[in-house]
Amino acid sequence: MKALNALRRGGLGLLAWLTGIVFFLPIAWMALTSFHSESDAATNPPSLAASLTLDGYRDFFGSGGGASPWPALINSTVASVASTLLVLLLALPAAYALSIRPVRKWTDVLFFFLSTKMLPAVAGLLPIYLFAKNAGMLDDIWLLVVLYTSMNLPIAVWMMQSFLAEVPVAVIEAARVDGARLPVILARVVAPIALPGIAATALICFIFSWNELLFARVLPGVVAETAPVFLTGFITSQGLFLAKVCAASIVISLPVLAAGFAAQDKLVQGLSLGAVK
C-alpha cells in the first residue's frame, strides 16, 4: 500500500513537472528568439544553434532610430498602478459591508457585481468612445485609469469579500469597544489581517490593467499610448519582425513578472485563504 501511494505521488509529481515544462516552453522559446537576428528568427524550422545578438533589444529601445518605448511604458505604469490603488480604496469598504457587516441580500449584490463582467468589452466601446470624445479625454491617460478602475472593481469586491469573511469579528468588536471608527478599523485592523488577500487582489488587478489592449488601442491617440499598443506597432505592412517582437514582449512582460515574483508568497496565501477551515 505504501509503495502504491509513493508511486502515485511520484506520478503526480512527474505530471506536474511535465505540465510546468509545457507552459514554460513557449516563454523560453520567445526569450531565445529575442536574442536572434531577424534572419535567424525567421528560419523554419528555427535553429537553436543560431548566433545570439542584442539587436532586437536595441531596436526596441529606439537605438535604430525607431520610436522610444519609454512613454508607453510610463503610461502603462501610471494607468495600472493608479487604477489598482483606486480599486483597493473602493473595494475594501465595499467588501467589508458585504462580509463583516453584511447588508440584506448580499449574495444578490455580489451577483450584480459579477454580472457587469458578463458584458463583452467591445459592446460598451462606442458609448465610451462618444463620452470620451465629448469630454475631450480621448488622448488622456486618466481616462484609462477610470476605465480600468471600473473594469476591475467588480472582481476585486468579489475576491476581497471572501478574504474579509475570514477576519475574526471579535477583533473588530474589540476595536469598536476601544472607540475606533470605521476608517481606523479598516486601516489598522482589517487590512493587516487580510493583507495576503489584498495583495492577491492588487496583483490580479495590476495584471489585468497592464495587459488591457482594446480600450487602450481605440481611445488614446499618441500621448496616452500604452505598452501593449506600442507592441502591436511592430506588426507592420513590411512584415513581422519576429526577433524585435519577442524582445519587446519580454521587456513588457517584466513588470508583471517582477510584481508576481515579489508578491508570490502573499498571492499563494491570499488565493488559498479560507480554503481550509
C-alpha positions in Angstrom: 0.0 0.0 0.0 2.8 2.4 0.9 4.6 1.5 -2.4 1.4 2.3 -4.3 1.0 5.6 -2.6 4.6 6.5 -3.2 4.2 5.6 -6.9 1.0 7.7 -7.1 2.8 10.7 -5.6 5.7 10.2 -7.9 3.4 10.1 -10.9 1.5 13.2 -9.8 4.9 15.0 -9.3 6.1 13.9 -12.8 2.8 15.1 -14.3 3.1 18.5 -12.5 6.7 18.9 -13.9 5.6 18.0 -17.4 2.7 20.5 -17.2 5.0 23.2 -16.0 7.5 22.5 -18.8 4.8 22.6 -21.4 3.6 26.0 -20.1 7.2 27.3 -19.8 8.5 26.2 -23.2 6.8 29.0 -25.3 8.2 31.6 -22.9 11.7 30.1 -23.1 11.4 29.9 -26.9 10.3 33.6 -27.0 13.2 34.6 -24.8 15.7 32.7 -27.0 14.2 34.1 -30.2 14.6 37.6 -28.8 18.4 37.1 -28.9 18.5 36.1 -32.5 18.9 38.2 -35.6 15.8 38.7 -37.7 17.1 36.4 -40.4 17.7 33.6 -37.9 14.4 34.2 -36.2 12.5 33.9 -39.5 14.0 30.5 -40.4 11.6 27.5 -40.5 12.3 25.4 -38.5 14.1 27.8 -36.2 17.7 27.0 -35.3 18.8 26.5 -31.7 22.4 27.0 -32.7 22.0 30.4 -34.2 24.3 33.2 -33.0 23.0 35.4 -30.3 22.7 39.2 -30.5 21.1 42.1 -28.7 19.9 43.8 -31.9 16.2 43.1 -31.1 16.5 44.9 -27.7 18.5 47.8 -29.2 15.8 48.2 -31.9 13.1 48.1 -29.2 14.7 50.8 -27.2 15.0 53.0 -30.2 18.7 52.8 -30.9 18.0 52.1 -34.6 16.0 55.3 -35.0 12.6 54.0 -34.1 10.2 55.3 -31.5 11.2 55.2 -27.9 9.2 52.8 -25.7 9.6 54.8 -22.5 6.4 57.0 -22.9 4.3 53.9 -23.5 5.9 52.1 -20.5 5.4 55.1 -18.2 1.7 55.4 -19.4 1.1 51.7 -18.6 2.7 52.1 -15.2 0.6 55.1 -14.3 -2.6 53.6 -15.5 -2.0 50.2 -13.9 -0.7 51.5 -10.5 -3.2 54.3 -10.2 -6.2 52.2 -11.1 -5.1 49.4 -8.8 -4.8 51.8 -5.8 -8.3 53.2 -6.6 -9.7 49.7 -6.8 -8.3 48.8 -3.4 -9.6 52.0 -1.8 -13.1 51.4 -3.2 -13.2 47.6 -2.8 -12.1 47.4 0.8 -15.1 49.2 2.3 -17.5 47.5 -0.1 -16.2 44.1 0.7 -16.4 45.0 4.4 -20.1 45.8 4.0 -20.7 42.5 2.2 -18.8 40.2 4.6 -18.2 41.5 8.1 -21.3 43.8 8.2 -23.4 42.1 5.5 -26.3 44.0 4.0 -29.6 42.4 3.1 -29.5 40.1 0.1 -25.7 40.5 -0.1 -25.5 37.5 -2.5 -27.6 39.3 -5.0 -25.3 42.3 -4.7 -22.3 40.1 -5.4 -24.1 38.6 -8.4 -24.8 42.1 -9.7 -21.1 42.9 -9.5 -20.1 39.8 -11.4 -22.9 40.3 -14.0 -21.1 43.5 -15.1 -18.2 41.4 -16.2 -20.5 39.3 -18.5 -20.9 42.2 -21.0 -18.3 42.0 -23.8 -16.0 44.9 -23.5 -16.5 45.7 -27.2 -20.2 46.2 -26.6 -19.5 49.3 -24.5 -16.8 50.6 -26.7 -18.9 53.0 -28.8 -20.7 54.8 -25.9 -17.5 55.1 -24.0 -15.8 56.5 -27.1 -18.5 59.1 -27.6 -18.4 60.1 -24.0 -14.6 60.5 -24.1 -14.8 62.5 -27.3 -17.4 64.9 -25.9 -15.5 65.2 -22.7 -12.2 65.9 -24.5 -10.5 62.9 -23.0 -9.7 60.8 -26.0 -5.9 61.1 -25.6 -5.8 61.2 -21.8 -4.2 58.6 -19.6 -6.6 59.4 -16.8 -9.5 58.1 -18.9 -7.8 54.7 -18.9 -7.3 55.0 -15.1 -11.1 55.5 -14.7 -11.9 52.7 -17.1 -9.5 50.2 -15.6 -10.8 51.0 -12.1 -14.4 50.4 -13.2 -13.5 47.2 -15.0 -11.5 45.7 -12.1 -13.7 46.9 -9.3 -16.4 44.1 -9.5 -13.8 41.2 -9.5 -11.9 43.0 -6.7 -15.0 43.3 -4.5 -15.9 39.7 -5.2 -12.4 38.4 -4.2 -12.0 40.6 -1.2 -15.4 39.7 0.2 -14.3 36.1 0.6 -11.0 37.2 2.1 -12.6 39.6 4.6 -15.1 37.0 5.6 -12.2 35.2 7.3 -11.4 38.2 9.6 -12.4 37.4 13.2 -15.4 39.5 14.1 -14.2 39.6 17.8 -11.2 41.6 16.8 -13.3 44.2 15.1 -15.7 44.3 18.0 -12.8 44.9 20.4 -11.5 47.7 18.3 -15.0 49.3 18.2 -15.3 49.0 22.0 -11.9 50.9 22.3 -13.5 53.7 20.3 -12.0 53.1 16.9 -14.1 54.4 14.0 -14.6 52.6 10.7 -11.7 54.2 8.8 -9.3 53.2 11.6 -10.8 49.7 11.8 -10.3 49.2 8.0 -6.8 50.6 8.0 -5.3 49.2 11.2 -7.4 46.1 11.9 -9.0 44.6 8.8 -6.2 45.5 6.3 -3.3 43.9 8.2 -5.2 40.7 8.8 -6.4 40.4 5.2 -3.1 41.6 3.7 -2.5 38.4 1.7 -5.9 38.6 0.1 -5.5 42.3 -0.6 -2.1 41.6 -2.2 -3.5 38.9 -4.4 -6.4 41.2 -5.4 -4.0 44.0 -6.2 -1.7 41.8 -8.3 -4.6 40.5 -10.4 -5.9 44.0 -10.9 -2.5 45.2 -11.9 -2.1 42.3 -14.4 -5.5 43.0 -15.9 -4.8 46.7 -16.3 -1.3 46.2 -17.7 -2.4 43.7 -20.3 -5.6 45.5 -21.4 -5.5 46.3 -25.2 -8.9 47.0 -26.6 -9.7 50.4 -24.9 -6.0 51.3 -24.9 -5.9 50.8 -28.7 -9.1 52.7 -29.6 -9.4 55.5 -27.1 -5.9 57.0 -26.7 -4.1 58.6 -29.6 -0.3 59.2 -29.3 0.2 60.9 -25.9 -1.6 58.2 -23.8 -0.3 55.1 -25.8 0.3 52.1 -23.5 2.9 49.3 -23.7 0.6 46.7 -25.3 -0.4 49.2 -28.0 3.3 50.0 -28.6 4.0 46.3 -29.0 1.4 46.0 -31.8 3.3 48.6 -33.8 6.0 46.1 -34.6 3.5 44.2 -36.8 3.7 46.3 -40.0 2.8 46.0 -43.7 6.5 45.3 -44.3 6.2 42.1 -42.4 6.5 40.7 -38.9 9.9 41.5 -37.2 9.9 38.4 -35.0 13.1 39.0 -33.0 12.0 42.5 -32.2 8.5 41.5 -31.2 9.9 38.8 -28.9 12.3 41.3 -27.4 9.5 43.8 -26.8 7.3 41.1 -25.4 10.0 40.1 -22.9 10.6 43.7 -21.8 6.8 44.5 -21.5 6.2 41.3 -19.5 9.0 42.0 -17.0 6.9 44.4 -14.7 4.2 41.8 -14.4 6.7 39.0 -13.7 8.5 41.1 -11.2 5.3 42.0 -9.4 4.2 38.4 -9.3 7.6 37.2 -8.0 7.7 39.9 -5.3 4.2 39.1 -4.1 4.2 35.3 -4.7 4.0 34.4 -1.0 1.2 36.8 -0.5 -0.5 35.6 -3.7 -0.5 32.0 -2.6 -1.7 32.8 0.9 -4.4 35.1 -0.5 -5.7 32.7 -3.1 -5.8 29.8 -0.5 -7.3 31.9 2.2 -10.4 30.2 3.5 -9.7 27.0 1.5 -9.0 25.1 4.7 -11.3 25.6 7.7 
